[in-house]
Amino acid sequence: MFFVCLCLSALWISSHLFKQAEQFLLALQYSIISCDTFSGFDMFSPPSSAVQWAPSHPLKPTELLFVTGSNDDGRSAVSLHSYSPPHPSLKRSSENRTPPPSTLISHLHSYPHNGGVTDLSFAPGDSPTFVTSSTRGEIHTYSIIDDTSSTVSSPRFSIHHIRSASPFKSTAAITGVAIQTNIAGPSDPDVAIVNEKGVAAIVKLETMQPVYEASGSKADARYLCEDVLGFTGVKWRTSNQIATINSGGRLSIWDVRQKRSAMVLESSQKSSGFLSIAVHPGQADKLATGTTSGGVILWDIRFPNISTTSSQIAPTVNSESRVFSVHKSDVWDLQFHPTNPSEILTCSEDGSIGAVDWNRKDDLFYSPNFSSLSDRRQFKVLESNRLSINAIDCHPEKSTVVAVGDSGKISIIPLA
């Protein structure tokens, strides 16, 4: 009996030590890192699939906050980071010239996430609330809180989990989430969500339940719309319309009030599906989609019948629709520059981050072959990497891009 107890004690101690070691490794993985280099990549984290800048804190307006979402099986998390731009007078010690701005990134806090993070969206305005979507069919609401005590003058931030929900009652991955202020006011915004099974819904931020309740004999009446192909992204176009994309290369505009499709635009490039979508910040009639073949298509829904999507011929230069073959592979994310929307910022499976000058009036076709980048005047590469870059976001005031990807590196790229 004594021997059995001794063995059990030894097993318990070993298990306890193993858990402590595991916790130490996780803490090390998410440890605070402050670095002062001139490389665009300044911090390592788990492979990430989503990123967005957060509202700045009034006590530290120069410290920019952003949230990343990882897609690491069994260890997925949402993480809060801060970025402090260096003083412009900083010099590179090994060279006699003024260097590009360096990066100072700190990891502040991480919170476990059930399933991989597929998308992330902040509430409008200066709200610290954000929503994530999951590979396990869930959406999660979080808030960035200030943990500062009365004896500490500098703010200390962390992520607070508010609620989780499974609006589709399914484990199918929710592939897109977007928050928009509803018609009644900003107190309870609407949230648009789509999943890989081709179902879209509008839910309330406070309850995470579908706005449209089930009625009659239709079990899916509470959902906004359905598509035979899986949805891959969603954005709000106006306060009453959402834009969705699917894996078959279709861009659809849905009227939330009437629960029907207001417009459907399809790519003539049948072999290319859509992976990412962005809405022009000042002209909601203009949208951009990223394709599986490395292209960026600019749409003007005022002219739905006109589109140029072939990567084999020179694109027609007009104000209705244009295509740019800029990457070698999937365009995972794109965004109109918030203060210079004539540029579309992109990132790709090919590891590059770039900017498309779509407003330039050039009647030239630019080959997707990266050996001819010097000839591609409408596209400039901001960063090149060996592994996929999965998500980017440009700060609305500081003109600074943050990017994350499979390598676990966080890239900060000042554009100004």
C-alpha positions as CSV (number, residue, x, y, z in Angstrom):
1,M,0.0,0.0,0.0
2,F,2.8,2.4,0.9
3,F,4.5,1.6,-2.4
4,V,1.2,2.4,-4.3
5,C,0.8,5.7,-2.5
6,L,4.4,6.5,-3.2
7,C,3.9,5.8,-7.0
8,L,0.7,7.9,-7.0
9,S,2.5,10.8,-5.3
10,A,5.3,10.6,-7.8
11,L,2.8,10.6,-10.7
12,W,1.0,13.6,-9.2
13,I,4.3,15.5,-8.8
14,S,5.4,14.7,-12.4
15,S,2.0,15.8,-13.7
16,H,2.2,19.0,-11.7
17,L,5.7,19.8,-12.9
18,F,4.6,19.1,-16.5
19,K,1.7,21.5,-16.3
20,Q,4.0,24.1,-14.8
21,A,6.4,23.6,-17.6
22,E,3.6,23.8,-20.2
23,Q,2.3,27.1,-18.6
24,F,5.9,28.5,-18.6
25,L,6.3,27.7,-22.3
26,L,2.9,29.3,-23.1
27,A,3.9,32.3,-21.1
28,L,7.2,32.5,-22.9
29,Q,5.4,32.2,-26.2
30,Y,3.2,35.2,-25.4
31,S,5.9,37.0,-23.4
32,I,6.2,40.8,-23.5
33,I,8.6,41.8,-26.2
34,S,10.0,45.3,-26.6
35,C,12.5,45.7,-29.4
36,D,14.1,48.5,-31.2
37,T,15.2,47.4,-34.6
38,F,14.8,48.7,-38.2
39,S,13.2,45.6,-39.5
40,G,9.5,45.6,-40.5
41,F,9.0,42.4,-38.5
42,D,9.7,42.9,-34.9
43,M,7.8,40.3,-32.9
44,F,7.1,36.6,-33.1
45,S,3.7,35.2,-32.1
46,P,1.6,32.1,-33.1
47,P,0.5,31.8,-36.7
48,S,-2.2,34.5,-37.0
49,S,-5.2,34.9,-39.3
50,A,-6.8,38.2,-38.2
51,V,-5.6,41.7,-37.1
52,Q,-7.2,45.1,-36.5
53,W,-6.1,48.3,-34.9
54,A,-8.0,49.2,-31.7
55,P,-9.1,52.7,-30.4
56,S,-6.2,54.6,-28.7
57,H,-6.4,55.3,-25.0
58,P,-6.8,59.0,-24.1
59,L,-4.0,58.7,-21.4
60,K,-1.5,57.3,-24.0
61,P,-2.5,58.6,-27.4
62,T,0.9,57.9,-28.9
63,E,0.7,54.2,-28.1
64,L,-1.3,52.4,-30.8
65,L,-3.1,49.3,-29.7
66,F,-4.0,46.4,-32.0
67,V,-5.6,42.9,-31.7
68,T,-4.5,39.7,-33.4
69,G,-6.3,36.4,-33.7
70,S,-4.4,33.1,-34.1
71,N,-5.4,29.9,-35.8
72,D,-3.2,27.4,-34.0
73,D,-5.0,24.1,-33.2
74,G,-5.5,23.7,-29.5
75,R,-3.8,27.0,-28.7
76,S,-5.8,29.7,-30.5
77,A,-6.1,33.0,-28.8
78,V,-6.9,36.7,-29.3
79,S,-4.0,38.9,-28.3
80,L,-3.6,42.5,-27.5
81,H,-0.4,44.4,-28.5
82,S,0.8,48.0,-28.5
83,Y,3.0,49.8,-30.9
84,S,5.0,52.9,-30.0
85,P,6.6,54.7,-33.0
86,P,10.2,55.7,-32.3
87,H,11.5,59.2,-32.2
88,P,12.2,60.3,-35.8
89,S,15.7,61.4,-34.9
90,L,16.8,57.8,-34.2
91,K,19.8,56.8,-36.3
92,R,21.1,53.4,-37.4
93,S,24.3,53.0,-35.5
94,S,26.0,51.1,-38.3
95,E,25.2,53.5,-41.1
96,N,25.6,57.2,-41.7
97,R,22.1,57.9,-42.9
98,T,18.6,58.4,-41.5
99,P,16.9,54.9,-41.2
100,P,13.3,54.1,-41.8
101,P,11.1,54.3,-38.7
102,S,11.9,51.5,-36.3
103,T,9.3,49.4,-34.4
104,L,8.5,49.0,-30.7
105,I,6.0,46.3,-30.2
106,S,4.8,44.9,-26.8
107,H,2.5,42.0,-26.2
108,L,0.1,43.1,-23.4
109,H,-2.4,40.2,-22.9
110,S,-3.8,37.1,-24.5
111,Y,-7.2,35.3,-24.0
112,P,-7.9,31.7,-25.2
113,H,-10.2,31.3,-28.2
114,N,-12.3,28.3,-28.9
115,G,-11.3,27.3,-32.4
116,G,-9.2,29.3,-34.8
117,V,-10.0,32.9,-35.3
118,T,-11.3,33.5,-38.9
119,D,-12.2,37.2,-38.7
120,L,-12.3,40.1,-36.3
121,S,-14.3,43.3,-36.2
122,F,-14.4,46.3,-33.8
123,A,-17.5,48.2,-32.9
124,P,-17.7,51.6,-34.6
125,G,-16.3,54.8,-33.1
126,D,-14.1,54.6,-30.1
127,S,-15.7,51.5,-28.6
128,P,-13.2,49.0,-27.1
129,T,-15.6,46.1,-28.0
130,F,-14.8,43.7,-30.8
131,V,-16.2,40.4,-32.1
132,T,-14.4,37.4,-33.5
133,S,-15.6,34.4,-35.6
134,S,-14.4,30.9,-35.1
135,T,-13.7,27.7,-37.1
136,R,-16.0,25.9,-34.7
137,G,-19.1,27.9,-35.6
138,E,-19.0,30.4,-32.8
139,I,-18.8,34.1,-32.4
140,H,-17.2,35.8,-29.4
141,T,-17.5,39.2,-27.9
142,Y,-14.6,40.9,-26.1
143,S,-13.7,44.2,-24.7
144,I,-10.3,45.9,-24.0
145,I,-10.3,47.1,-20.4
146,D,-8.0,49.3,-18.4
147,D,-6.7,47.4,-15.4
148,T,-4.9,50.4,-14.0
149,S,-5.0,50.8,-10.3
150,S,-5.4,54.1,-8.5
151,T,-1.7,54.0,-7.6
152,V,-0.5,53.5,-11.2
153,S,-0.5,56.4,-13.6
154,S,0.2,54.4,-16.7
155,P,-2.7,52.4,-18.2
156,R,-2.5,48.6,-18.1
157,F,-4.7,46.9,-20.7
158,S,-6.2,43.4,-21.0
159,I,-8.8,41.5,-23.0
160,H,-12.1,40.8,-21.2
161,H,-14.4,38.1,-22.6
162,I,-18.0,39.1,-22.6
163,R,-20.0,36.3,-24.3
164,S,-20.0,33.5,-26.8
165,A,-22.8,32.2,-29.1
166,S,-23.5,29.8,-31.9
167,P,-26.2,31.7,-33.9
168,F,-26.2,29.1,-36.7
169,K,-26.6,26.1,-34.3
170,S,-23.8,24.5,-36.3
171,T,-20.2,23.7,-36.1
172,A,-19.5,24.9,-39.6
173,A,-16.8,27.6,-39.6
174,I,-18.0,31.2,-39.5
175,T,-15.9,32.8,-42.2
176,G,-16.7,36.4,-41.8
177,V,-18.0,38.9,-39.2
178,A,-18.6,42.7,-39.5
179,I,-20.1,45.2,-37.0
180,Q,-22.2,48.2,-38.2
181,T,-24.2,50.7,-36.3
182,N,-27.9,50.0,-36.8
183,I,-30.5,52.5,-37.7
184,A,-31.8,53.0,-34.2
185,G,-28.4,54.2,-32.8
186,P,-25.0,53.2,-31.7
187,S,-25.9,51.6,-28.4
188,D,-26.7,48.1,-29.8
189,P,-25.0,47.6,-33.3
190,D,-26.0,44.9,-35.7
191,V,-23.4,42.2,-36.6
192,A,-23.4,40.5,-40.0
193,I,-22.0,36.9,-40.0
194,V,-21.5,34.3,-42.7
195,N,-20.4,30.7,-42.7
196,E,-18.8,28.2,-44.9
197,K,-22.1,26.5,-45.5
198,G,-23.5,29.5,-47.3
199,V,-25.7,31.0,-44.6
200,A,-25.7,34.6,-43.6
201,A,-27.4,36.3,-40.6
202,I,-27.7,39.6,-38.8
203,V,-27.4,39.4,-35.0
204,K,-27.5,41.9,-32.2
205,L,-24.2,42.7,-30.5
206,E,-25.8,42.6,-27.0
207,T,-27.4,39.2,-27.4
208,M,-25.7,37.6,-30.3
209,Q,-29.0,36.1,-31.4
210,P,-30.4,36.5,-35.0
211,V,-32.5,39.6,-35.6
212,Y,-35.0,37.6,-37.7
213,E,-36.8,35.1,-35.5
214,A,-38.1,31.8,-36.9
215,S,-41.6,32.1,-38.3
216,G,-44.0,29.8,-40.1
217,S,-42.8,26.5,-41.3
218,K,-39.3,27.7,-42.5
219,A,-36.7,26.6,-40.0
220,D,-34.2,29.1,-41.5
221,A,-36.5,32.1,-41.5
222,R,-34.4,33.8,-38.8
223,Y,-31.5,33.9,-41.2
224,L,-30.9,36.7,-43.7
225,C,-30.0,34.7,-46.8
226,E,-28.5,31.5,-48.1
227,D,-26.1,30.7,-50.9
228,V,-25.4,27.3,-52.6
229,L,-21.7,28.0,-52.2
230,G,-19.9,28.8,-49.0
231,F,-19.5,32.4,-48.0
232,T,-15.9,33.6,-47.6
233,G,-16.4,37.2,-46.4
234,V,-18.9,39.9,-45.5
235,K,-18.8,43.7,-45.1
236,W,-21.4,46.4,-44.5
237,R,-21.9,48.6,-47.6
238,T,-24.5,50.9,-46.0
239,S,-26.5,50.8,-42.8
240,N,-29.1,48.7,-44.6
241,Q,-27.0,46.6,-47.0
242,I,-24.3,44.0,-46.6
243,A,-21.9,42.7,-49.3
244,T,-21.0,39.0,-49.3
245,I,-18.5,37.0,-51.4
246,N,-18.3,33.3,-52.0
247,S,-15.9,30.6,-53.1
248,G,-17.4,30.6,-56.6
249,G,-16.5,34.2,-57.5
250,R,-19.8,35.9,-56.7
251,L,-20.3,39.3,-55.1
252,S,-23.8,39.8,-53.7
253,I,-25.5,42.9,-52.2
254,W,-28.2,42.0,-49.7
255,D,-30.9,44.3,-48.4
256,V,-31.2,43.7,-44.7
257,R,-34.7,45.3,-44.5
258,Q,-36.2,43.2,-47.3
259,K,-34.1,40.0,-46.7
260,R,-33.3,39.6,-50.3
261,S,-30.6,40.0,-52.8
262,A,-30.4,43.5,-54.3
263,M,-27.7,42.7,-56.8
264,V,-25.4,39.9,-57.8
265,L,-22.1,40.3,-59.7
266,E,-20.2,37.4,-61.0
267,S,-16.6,37.1,-62.2
268,S,-16.2,35.9,-65.7
269,Q,-13.0,34.3,-64.5
270,K,-14.8,31.1,-63.5
271,S,-11.7,29.5,-62.1
272,S,-11.2,32.2,-59.5
273,G,-13.1,32.4,-56.2
274,F,-13.3,35.4,-53.9
275,L,-11.4,35.3,-50.6
276,S,-11.5,38.9,-49.4
277,I,-13.7,42.0,-49.7
278,A,-13.4,45.8,-48.9
279,V,-15.7,48.7,-49.3
280,H,-14.5,52.2,-50.3
281,P,-14.6,54.4,-47.2
282,G,-16.1,57.4,-49.0
283,Q,-17.8,55.9,-52.0
284,A,-19.9,52.9,-51.0
285,D,-20.6,52.1,-54.7
286,K,-17.0,51.0,-55.1
287,L,-15.9,47.6,-53.7
288,A,-12.8,45.5,-54.1
289,T,-12.5,41.7,-54.0
290,G,-9.4,39.5,-53.8
291,T,-9.3,36.3,-55.8
292,T,-7.8,32.8,-55.5
293,S,-5.7,33.5,-58.6
294,G,-3.9,36.5,-57.1
295,G,-6.1,39.2,-58.6
296,V,-7.7,42.3,-57.2
297,I,-11.0,43.3,-58.9
298,L,-12.4,46.8,-58.4
299,W,-16.2,47.0,-58.8
300,D,-18.6,49.9,-59.3
301,I,-22.0,48.6,-58.6
302,R,-23.6,51.5,-60.5
303,F,-22.4,49.6,-63.6
304,P,-23.0,46.0,-62.8
305,N,-22.9,44.7,-66.3
306,I,-19.4,46.0,-67.0
307,S,-16.5,44.0,-65.6
308,T,-13.0,43.1,-66.8
309,T,-11.7,40.1,-65.0
310,S,-9.4,38.2,-67.4
311,S,-5.8,38.0,-66.4
312,Q,-4.8,37.1,-70.0
313,I,-5.6,40.4,-71.7
314,A,-5.1,44.1,-71.0
315,P,-7.8,45.4,-68.7
316,T,-10.1,48.0,-70.1
317,V,-9.5,51.3,-68.5
318,N,-12.8,52.8,-67.3
319,S,-14.5,53.9,-64.1
320,E,-16.8,50.9,-63.9
321,S,-14.5,47.9,-63.1
322,R,-10.9,47.0,-63.3
323,V,-8.7,44.0,-62.6
324,F,-5.2,43.9,-61.3
325,S,-3.2,40.7,-61.4
326,V,-0.7,41.6,-58.6
327,H,0.0,38.4,-56.6
328,K,1.1,34.9,-57.5
329,S,-1.5,33.2,-55.2
330,D,-4.5,33.7,-52.9
331,V,-5.3,37.3,-51.9
332,W,-6.3,36.7,-48.3
333,D,-7.0,40.3,-47.3
334,L,-7.3,43.7,-48.8
335,Q,-8.4,47.2,-47.7
336,F,-8.8,50.6,-49.2
337,H,-6.3,53.0,-47.7
338,P,-8.4,54.9,-45.1
339,T,-7.0,58.3,-46.0
340,N,-5.8,57.7,-49.5
341,P,-8.5,55.3,-50.9
342,S,-7.1,55.4,-54.5
343,E,-4.7,52.7,-53.1
344,I,-5.9,49.2,-52.2
345,L,-3.6,47.5,-49.7
346,T,-3.3,43.7,-50.2
347,C,-1.6,40.6,-48.7
348,S,-1.3,37.1,-50.1
349,E,-0.4,33.5,-49.8
350,D,2.7,34.3,-51.8
351,G,4.1,36.2,-48.7
352,S,3.9,39.7,-50.1
353,I,2.2,42.8,-48.9
354,G,1.4,45.4,-51.5
355,A,-0.5,48.5,-52.6
356,V,-2.5,48.9,-55.8
357,D,-2.9,52.3,-57.3
358,W,-6.2,51.7,-59.0
359,N,-6.9,55.3,-59.9
360,R,-3.9,55.6,-62.1
361,K,-4.9,56.0,-65.8
362,D,-2.4,53.5,-67.4
363,D,-3.6,51.4,-70.4
364,L,-0.9,48.8,-69.6
365,F,-1.3,45.3,-68.5
366,Y,1.2,44.2,-65.9
367,S,2.3,40.6,-65.8
368,P,1.8,38.6,-62.5
369,N,5.3,37.4,-62.9
370,F,7.2,38.9,-60.0
371,S,10.4,39.2,-62.0
372,S,8.8,42.2,-63.8
373,L,7.9,44.2,-60.8
374,S,9.7,47.3,-62.1
375,D,7.2,47.4,-65.0
376,R,4.2,47.2,-62.8
377,R,3.7,50.8,-62.0
378,Q,0.3,50.3,-60.5
379,F,1.5,47.9,-57.8
380,K,4.3,48.3,-55.3
381,V,5.5,45.7,-52.9
382,L,5.7,46.9,-49.3
383,E,7.1,43.6,-47.8
384,S,8.1,40.2,-49.1
385,N,8.2,37.0,-47.0
386,R,8.6,33.3,-47.4
387,L,5.3,32.3,-45.8
388,S,1.7,33.5,-46.2
389,I,0.5,36.9,-45.0
390,N,-3.1,36.3,-43.9
391,A,-4.4,39.7,-42.7
392,I,-3.6,43.4,-42.7
393,D,-5.1,46.6,-41.3
394,C,-4.1,50.2,-41.9
395,H,-4.5,52.6,-39.0
396,P,-7.2,55.2,-39.9
397,E,-5.1,58.1,-38.6
398,K,-1.5,57.1,-38.6
399,S,-1.2,55.6,-42.1
400,T,0.6,52.6,-40.6
401,V,-0.1,49.0,-41.7
402,V,0.0,46.0,-39.3
403,A,0.2,42.5,-40.9
404,V,0.2,39.0,-39.6
405,G,0.7,35.5,-41.2
406,D,1.8,31.9,-40.9
407,S,5.3,32.7,-39.9
408,G,4.2,34.1,-36.5
409,K,5.8,37.5,-37.3
410,I,4.0,40.8,-36.8
411,S,4.9,43.4,-39.4
412,I,4.6,47.2,-38.8
413,I,4.9,49.2,-42.0
414,P,4.7,53.0,-41.8
415,L,3.4,54.4,-45.1
416,A,3.8,58.1,-44.4
